[in-house]
């Protein structure tokens, strides 16, 4: 049985003039819409009180479980305004499924995929005017669940809250898509076997922050992690999946139960196969990558995720040296895939996969 939502309209809203100024330079995740979604859960009553309410601070008890044991999960997806004025979500059902998988790993309640998708739709409809229409602009949507029981015992919380907030975001590459240098982390690991690497939980990202600072200090934009087993297998970046492109057009991505199951990555692989490329999900070592670059067998590499869609990689840097394609423009396959996916997302091309979910109607 799906939840029924109630709506409390925000009495203080951003004016149209203020919103126009925000859309001129929205940045990423700094300004939030007028409303938010909240749904409460208790062990005894299950999910209840689904509501759209004015955006605002939460009353947090100092003993809330999330503050002490990190019992929290989240998702990230986008709403896109098409040329006719309608607004669409990209594969929200996949985000709902992944949130449910993360909930199982983090001992949090599972929200149904139907209620997850409806919660996102409710917020987008309530704040439709916040979805921008500029070049590669979108409305970033952040659903999350956290344990909020007032209790300091080490066990799964008996109460939780699911919420959705949203923020208009600009083009990730404001001056055009540029390849980036990546720092190879040799002293830090993102996740271990049997850990939470495949869950989308805040702790995984917190653990990436120190090595990311190390990457910045070495002139790099992101950090690449290897397996904690010492076998030199590639895992993922601090917040994105990794893809290698071989000379024959085959796409290869590392496979491991400690890697986040990326929705953008999976979509790109399905799209690549549709366009005639072979794809492989399998273990990959950093040595295979370096040797492939040196032999000419691996000709491109990119990172992928919701925020940037695709980020071309120019070079891998470590204390022992570097390899890659410094000072080279983004690869042909990389940019072809990026264009093909973003054209579907913004409605510039047909969607043969049924990925886009319409939320609001076209404007007359």
C-alpha positions in Angstrom: 0.0 0.0 0.0 1.5 3.3 -1.1 1.7 6.3 1.2 -0.6 9.3 1.0 1.2 12.7 1.1 -0.1 15.9 2.7 1.3 19.3 1.7 2.0 22.4 3.9 2.7 25.4 1.6 5.7 27.5 2.5 4.6 31.0 3.5 8.0 32.5 2.8 9.3 31.7 -0.6 12.1 33.0 -2.8 10.8 35.6 -5.1 10.8 35.1 -8.9 13.5 37.9 -9.1 15.7 36.1 -6.5 15.2 32.8 -8.2 16.2 34.2 -11.6 19.5 35.5 -10.0 20.1 32.0 -8.5 19.6 30.4 -11.9 22.2 32.7 -13.3 24.9 31.0 -11.3 23.4 28.2 -9.2 26.7 26.4 -8.2 26.2 23.0 -6.7 24.2 22.2 -3.5 24.4 25.7 -2.0 20.8 27.0 -2.4 17.8 24.9 -1.7 14.2 24.9 -2.8 11.2 26.2 -0.8 10.0 22.8 0.3 11.2 19.4 1.5 9.7 15.9 1.9 9.6 14.1 5.2 8.4 10.6 6.1 8.7 9.1 9.6 9.3 5.5 10.5 9.1 3.6 13.8 9.6 -0.1 14.5 6.0 -0.4 15.8 4.2 1.6 13.2 6.3 1.4 10.0 6.3 4.3 7.5 3.8 7.1 8.2 3.1 10.8 8.0 4.4 11.4 4.5 4.4 15.2 3.9 5.7 18.0 1.8 6.5 20.9 4.1 8.5 24.2 4.1 12.2 23.7 3.9 13.9 24.5 7.2 16.2 23.3 10.0 15.6 20.1 11.9 15.3 19.7 15.6 18.1 17.2 16.3 18.4 15.6 19.7 22.1 15.3 20.9 21.5 11.6 21.4 20.1 10.8 17.9 21.6 7.6 16.6 22.9 9.1 13.4 25.2 11.5 15.3 27.0 8.7 17.2 26.9 5.6 14.9 26.6 7.1 11.4 23.4 5.2 10.6 22.6 7.1 7.4 22.1 6.5 3.7 21.5 8.8 0.8 20.9 9.0 -3.0 21.5 11.6 -5.7 19.5 12.1 -8.9 18.4 15.0 -11.1 15.3 16.5 -12.6 15.7 17.9 -16.1 13.6 20.6 -17.9 13.0 19.8 -21.5 12.6 22.3 -24.3 8.8 22.2 -24.1 8.9 23.2 -20.4 8.1 19.7 -19.0 10.2 18.3 -16.2 11.5 14.7 -16.1 13.5 12.4 -13.7 16.2 10.1 -14.9 15.8 6.5 -13.7 14.4 7.3 -10.2 13.3 3.7 -9.7 17.0 2.6 -9.8 17.8 5.1 -7.1 15.0 3.8 -5.1 16.2 0.2 -5.5 19.8 1.2 -4.5 18.5 3.1 -1.4 16.7 -0.1 -0.3 19.9 -2.1 -0.7 21.9 0.5 1.2 19.2 0.4 3.9 19.6 -3.4 4.4 23.4 -3.0 4.8 23.0 -0.1 7.3 20.2 -1.7 9.3 17.7 1.0 8.3 14.1 0.5 7.2 13.5 0.0 3.5 11.2 2.5 1.8 9.3 1.0 -1.1 10.5 2.0 -4.6 7.0 3.3 -5.4 7.0 5.6 -2.3 10.6 6.7 -3.0 9.7 7.8 -6.6 6.5 9.5 -5.5 8.4 11.4 -2.8 10.8 12.8 -5.4 7.9 13.6 -7.7 6.0 15.4 -4.9 9.0 17.7 -4.2 9.7 18.4 -7.9 6.0 19.4 -8.5 5.9 21.5 -5.4 9.0 23.4 -6.4 8.7 23.1 -10.2 9.8 26.7 -10.8 13.2 25.9 -9.2 14.1 23.5 -12.1 16.3 25.7 -14.3 16.4 25.7 -18.1 19.9 26.9 -18.8 22.6 24.9 -20.7 23.2 21.7 -18.8 21.4 23.0 -15.7 19.2 20.7 -13.6 17.6 20.3 -10.2 19.7 18.0 -8.0 17.6 15.9 -5.7 19.0 14.5 -2.5 16.9 11.8 -0.8 18.3 10.4 2.5 17.4 8.3 5.5 18.8 8.5 9.0 18.3 6.9 12.4 16.8 9.4 14.8 16.1 7.3 17.9 17.2 9.0 21.1 19.3 6.1 22.4 23.1 5.5 22.9 23.0 1.7 22.8 24.9 0.1 19.9 22.0 -1.4 17.8 19.9 -0.5 14.9 17.7 2.6 15.6 14.0 1.9 16.3 13.0 5.2 14.6 14.1 6.9 11.4 13.2 9.6 9.0 13.4 9.7 5.2 13.7 13.1 3.6 14.1 14.7 0.2 15.7 18.1 -0.5 16.6 19.7 -3.8 19.0 22.3 -5.2 19.3 23.9 -8.6 22.7 23.1 -10.1 24.7 24.5 -13.0 26.8 22.8 -15.7 29.6 20.8 -14.0 32.1 22.0 -16.7 31.1 25.7 -17.1 33.9 26.2 -19.6 33.6 23.0 -21.5 34.5 19.4 -20.6 38.2 19.2 -19.5 40.2 16.1 -18.7 41.4 15.9 -15.1 44.5 14.4 -13.3 43.8 11.7 -10.7 45.9 10.9 -7.6 46.5 7.2 -6.9 46.0 6.7 -3.2 48.6 4.3 -1.8 48.1 4.7 1.9 44.3 5.0 2.2 41.5 2.6 1.3 37.9 3.5 0.6 36.3 0.2 1.8 37.2 -3.3 2.7 35.7 -6.7 1.8 32.5 -7.3 3.8 32.3 -3.6 4.6 30.0 -0.9 3.4 31.6 -0.1 0.1 28.6 -1.0 -2.0 26.2 1.0 0.2 25.7 4.7 -0.5 26.4 5.9 3.1 28.1 9.0 4.4 31.0 7.2 6.0 32.3 6.0 2.7 32.6 9.6 1.5 34.0 10.8 4.8 36.8 8.3 4.5 37.7 9.7 1.1 38.1 13.3 2.3 41.7 13.0 3.7 43.1 11.3 0.6 41.2 13.8 -1.6 43.0 16.6 0.3 46.2 14.7 -0.5 45.1 14.7 -4.2 44.5 18.4 -4.2 48.0 19.0 -2.6 49.5 17.1 -5.5 47.7 19.1 -8.2 45.0 16.5 -8.9 41.2 16.8 -8.9 40.2 13.4 -7.5 41.6 10.3 -5.8 41.6 6.7 -7.1 41.4 3.9 -4.6 42.9 0.4 -4.8 41.5 -2.7 -3.1 42.3 -3.1 0.6 43.5 -6.7 -0.1 46.9 -5.5 -1.5 46.2 -7.1 -4.9 46.4 -3.7 -6.7 42.9 -4.1 -8.1 41.3 -0.8 -9.0 38.1 0.2 -7.1 36.6 3.6 -7.7 37.2 7.3 -7.2 36.2 9.2 -4.1 32.7 9.8 -5.5 32.6 8.3 -9.0 32.9 5.0 -10.9 35.8 4.4 -13.3 35.7 3.3 -17.0 38.6 2.4 -19.3 38.2 2.4 -23.1 40.2 0.0 -25.2 41.5 0.5 -28.7 38.7 -1.6 -30.2 36.1 0.5 -28.4 35.4 -2.0 -25.6 34.5 -0.4 -22.3 35.9 -2.0 -19.1 35.0 -1.1 -15.5 36.2 -2.7 -12.3 33.9 -5.2 -10.6 33.9 -5.7 -6.9 31.5 -6.1 -4.0 33.1 -3.0 -2.4 32.3 -0.7 -5.3 29.1 1.4 -5.5 26.7 0.1 -8.1 26.6 3.2 -10.2 23.4 4.1 -12.0 25.2 6.5 -14.4 27.9 3.8 -15.1 25.2 1.1 -15.7 23.3 3.4 -18.0 26.4 4.3 -20.0 27.2 0.6 -20.4 23.7 -0.2 -21.7 23.9 2.8 -24.0 27.3 1.8 -25.2 26.1 -1.7 -26.1 23.1 -0.1 -27.9 25.7 1.9 -30.0 27.7 -1.2 -30.8 30.4 -1.3 -28.2 31.4 -4.3 -26.1 31.4 -3.9 -22.3 33.2 -5.8 -19.6 32.6 -5.6 -15.8 35.6 -7.5 -14.2 38.5 -7.1 -11.8 41.1 -4.7 -13.2 44.6 -4.0 -11.8 46.3 -0.6 -11.9 49.2 -2.5 -13.7 46.9 -3.6 -16.5 45.8 0.0 -16.9 49.4 1.3 -17.1 50.6 -1.4 -19.4 47.5 -0.9 -21.6 48.4 2.8 -21.9 52.0 2.0 -22.7 51.1 -0.6 -25.4 48.3 1.5 -26.9 45.6 -1.0 -25.9 43.9 1.4 -23.5 43.2 4.7 -25.2 40.8 6.6 -23.0 39.5 6.7 -19.4 36.8 8.5 -17.7 35.0 8.8 -14.3 31.2 8.9 -14.2 28.5 9.8 -11.8 25.3 11.8 -11.4 26.9 15.2 -10.9 29.2 15.4 -13.9 27.8 12.5 -15.9 31.3 11.9 -17.5 34.6 13.3 -16.5 37.5 12.5 -18.8 40.8 11.4 -17.2 44.1 12.6 -18.6 46.6 11.2 -16.2 47.1 9.0 -13.1 49.7 10.5 -10.7 51.4 8.8 -7.7 54.6 9.3 -5.7 56.3 6.9 -8.1 55.4 8.7 -11.3 52.5 9.1 -13.7 51.0 7.6 -16.8 48.1 8.5 -19.2 47.6 11.1 -21.8 48.7 14.5 -20.5 47.7 17.6 -22.4 45.3 15.7 -24.6 41.7 16.5 -25.4 38.9 14.2 -24.2 38.6 11.0 -26.1 36.2 10.3 -28.9 34.3 7.5 -27.3 34.1 9.4 -24.0 32.5 12.4 -25.6 30.2 10.4 -27.8 28.8 8.6 -24.8 28.5 11.8 -22.8 26.6 13.5 -25.6 24.3 10.5 -26.1 23.3 10.2 -22.5 22.9 13.9 -21.8 20.8 14.2 -25.0 18.4 11.6 -23.6 18.4 13.3 -20.2 17.5 16.8 -21.5 15.1 15.5 -24.1 17.2 16.3 -27.2 17.1 12.7 -28.3 14.7 9.7 -28.2 14.8 7.6 -25.1 14.7 4.0 -26.4 15.2 2.6 -22.9 12.3 4.2 -21.1 14.7 5.8 -18.6 13.0 9.2 -18.3 10.0 9.6 -16.0 7.8 12.6 -16.7 6.8 14.7 -13.6 5.2 17.8 -15.0 3.4 18.6 -18.3 4.7 20.7 -21.2 4.0 24.4 -21.0 1.3 25.8 -23.4 
